[in-house]
Amino acid sequence: MSTEMAQAQQFGKVVVVYGGTSAEREVSLKSGAAVLEALQRKGVDACGYDPRDNGLVGLEQLNPAIVFIALHGRGGEDGALQGALELLNIPYTGSGVLASALGMDKQRTKQVWSAAGLPTPESIMLDADADWSAVAAQLGLPLIVKPVHEGSTLGISIVKSQAALESAYYEAAQFDARVMAERFVVGEEYTVALLGRQVLPAIRVEVPGGFYDYEAKYIANTTQYHLPCGLPSDQEAELALLCQQAFAAVGGVGWGRVDVMRDNEGQFWLIEVNTVPGMTDHSLVPQAAAHAGIGFDDLVIQILTSAGEQFTA
């Protein structure tokens, strides 16, 4: 028996959980399908499971030895599934309950980063009674309005005038009861993937329309991903260290991705952390891994190998 086959068998039965009921369902279905195919190519005894219909009961009936979480958004990325799996004593990939819940909450993530002395743009929580002129005055224009608990840039707006602020709030409120406004950072966008203790090469994201929204992430073919990112080696090292610190501050383990803006003065600003990043053909972690010489199938195996790390983190 080959070493690779022996490794595949040692995992036991792996269930890839994907789909779900969040607003990111379609992306999750694509991620999960790609992960499942990679595991099967590697000889792992793997099957897929969509919890939309039979929930946790259906997953438990499959009797997994390990769960590979490819469930984006609420219910899969926010600590809920992680907590359930811990109660069932089933190892799973990615970050634990605390880091998952924090990472899904953009506002509280920023509070943790600020408390740790890490740079992140100023933000304000909004509600229907907010003083729109005061928000615009404090954060400046343009600014960003976003749901606190959504991913994939769902419900996000760039607000260029005070008059547009209230409608942007109601747009975001369709996705979440908690909505925030954030100072807009003019500059370049970077994303940095973390795989265990390894920081993968940074990617600079360039969008012709200037806004890396849902369509630019998952549909359009005009978005440009610059690898290498174009930063001098010392600045890329600075960015890598910052993202390591940001991921560690929320308790992240296994794998993840940190999104960062760099302003026109060269200052990096932490925007958000993703504890279950996309694994589609447009996704950034596989691109960064490939640039580091890690093929998609090997990337999936590395993530799977880290399952259970959240119990010892």
N, C-alpha and C positions, 0 to 999 in steps of 0.2 A: 504493500500500500504506500502511495506517495505521501510525502510530508504534508502537502497541501490538502490531500483527501483526509488524512488523519486529523488535521486541524479542523476541517469542515465538520467532521463527525463529532468532535469534542464539544461543539456548541449545543448539540441536541436539537430539539425542535425549536425553530425560531419563527415567531409570528410577527409579520410586519403589519403594524396598525396604521391605517390611512383612511382618508375620506372624511368621515364624521359629519357634523352638522354646522360647523362654523362657516363664516363668510369666505374662508379660504379653502373650502372643500375641493374645488376643481384643481387647484394647484396641488393639494395634498394627494389627490388621486394619482396625479402624474408623478410626483415624488415617490410615492409608495410603490407604484408599478416599476419604476426604474430601479429602486432598491431591491425589490423582490427578484427581478430578473437577474441582477448582479449576484445576489446570494445563490440563486439556483445555478448560475453559470459556474460558481465556485464550488458546487457540490454540497452546499448547505441544505439541510432538510428544512425548507422554509415554505411558508404559505402566507397569504395575505388575509387581512380581516378588516372589514369596514364596520365600525361599531354603530352606525346610524340606525340599524334595525334592531339588533339584539343586545346592544350595549355591553356592559361588563360581563354579564352572564354568558353571552356567547363567546367572549374571549376566554373566560375561565374554562369553558367546556373544551376548548382546543388544547388545554393543558400545555402551554408553552414553557420551554426551559428558559427562554429569553424573549423579551419583546423589543423589537426594533421600532422606535416611535418615529413615524413619518407623518404624524397628525399635526398639521399646522393650526394655529389659532386657538380659540377657546375650547376647552375640553381635552386638548392634547398637548398644548404648549404652556399651559398656565398653572401646572402643578396638580390639577385634578386627577388626571390619569396616573401621574407619578405617585401620588398618595395612595391611590387604589392599588397599584401594583406593589407598593411597599407593604400594604396590609395583607396582600396575597403572597408576599415573600417571593415575588417574581423579579429577577434582575431585568433592567431595562437600559436602553441607551440614553446618553445625554445627561443633562443636569437634573438635580434632585428637586424636591418640592419647593424649597425656598427660592432657589435660583430661578426656577421656571416661573413661579408666581411673580417674582420681582421683575424678571425680564419681560413679562407680558404687560406689566404696568409701567408705561413710559415715564409717568410723573414720579413714581417712587424710585425707579431706577436712577433718575436724575438726582433725586434727593440723596441717595446713597453715594453717588459719584461726587456730588458737591461736598458731602460730609467727609469724603476721603481726599478732598483737595484736587479732584480731577476735573478738567475743564468741560463744561457742558453749557449750551446756551440757556439764558434765563427764560423762564416760562411762568405762565399764570393759568390757574384753573378758571374755566368759564362756566357760566350757567345762563339761563334765559334772562336773568335780571342784571347781567354784567353791565358795567359802565364802559361802553365800547370806546368812547373817546379816551378814557383813562388807560385802557388796555393798549390802544394804539400809541398813546403818548409814552407809556412806560417801555414798551418793547420796540417801538419804531416801526416804520413801514418800509418795505413789505414785511409781513410776518407769516408764520405757518399756523394753521389751525388743524388739529388732528384728534381723532378718538384716542383715548388713553390705552384701550385694551385691544386694538386691532393691529394686524400686520398687513404686509403687502401693499402699503400706502392706501388702503381702503379708507375713504371718507376724508382724505387730506386735501386741503386747499392752500394755495399761496394767495394771501390777501394783500392787495396792493393799495387799497383805499379803506378808510374807516367805514364808508358806506357799505362795503362788501363784507364787513366783519360779522355782522349778525347773521346773514344768510349762510356764511361759511360755518358758523356755529351749528345752525340747524341741519346743515348737510352732514356734519360729523356726528351730530346727535342721533341720526338715523342708525348709526352703527354702534353707539355706546352711550350709556347714561353719563359717563364722565368724559369731558372734552377739555383740551388744553390749547393754549396759544403759546407759541415759542418764537423767540427771536430768530429771524431769518439770517442765516450765514451766507454771505455772498462769496463764492469761491468754488473750489473743486471738491468733488465727492469721492471718497474712498471707502472701500470695504475690506476688512481683514478677517480671514478665517483662522480659527484656532483648532488644532487637531491634537488632543492631549496636551503635551507641553510644547509642541511645535507650533510656531506661528508661520502660516503659509504666506506666500508673496502677496503684497497688497495689490488690489485692483483699483484703477481709477475709472470711474463710470462717467461716460460722456453721452448726454442725450441731446439730439438735435433740438428738441422742444424746450430743453432746459430744466425739465422736471421728471425725475425718475419715478413715474407713477405706475399703476398696475399694468397698463398697456405696454409701457416701455420695459417693464420687468419680464412680462410673460408672453407678449403677443408680437410686438414690433420687432423687426429685424434691423432697424436703423440705429439701435442703441450700441454704442461702442464701449468695449471693455479693454482697457489698456493694460497689458501685461508684457513686459514690466511696466510699472505704474508711472515711471518717468521721474520719480523723486531721486535726488542724490542719495547715496547709500547711508549717510549719517541721518538724514531726515526719515528715510524708510525705517531705519533702526529705531528712531525716536517714536515713530508711529506704531511699530510692532510692540514696543515696551508699553506704550500707553494702552493699547488694546488688551495686552496681557493683564495689566493692572485693572482695567475696566471690567474684564471678564471675571477676574478673581474677586473683585469687590462685591459682585452680586452672588458669588459662590458658584460660578459656572464650572462644570467639569465635562470631560469627554470630548465634546466638540461644540462649536458655536461660531457666531459671526458678529463682528462689531462694525457698525456704520459710523463714519466720521466725515466731518466737513473740515476743509482747510481754507481759512479766510485769505484775503489778499495780502495780509501781513505775514502769512506763513504759520499762523497759530492753528493748531488742531483743536476741534471741538467734537466731543462725543455726542452722538445723536441717539442711538439705541443699540440694544443687544438682541440677538436672535438665538434662542437656545435650541430651536429645531429648524435650522435653515432649509431652504428649498433644495431639492435634489433633481430638478427637472433639467431639460436640455438647455434652458436659458439660465440656470442657476449659477451662483458665483463660487460657492465652495468647490464644486467639481472642477471649475475652470482654474482656480488657484492651485488645487491639488495637482492637476495635470501639468501646470507650469513647474511645479516642484518635483515632477517625475513620478507622481502617484496616479496611476490609472483609476478609472471610476470603480471597477470591481475591487481593487485593493483598498481604495478609500472606504468603501462600504464595510469591508472586513475589518479595517482598523477601527472604525466606529463601533462595530459589533464587539470587537475584542475588549473595548473599554466599558462594556455594560457592567453595571454594578459598582462603578467607581464612586457614585454618589453616596454609597453606604460608608465609605472610608474617607471621604473628602473632609 
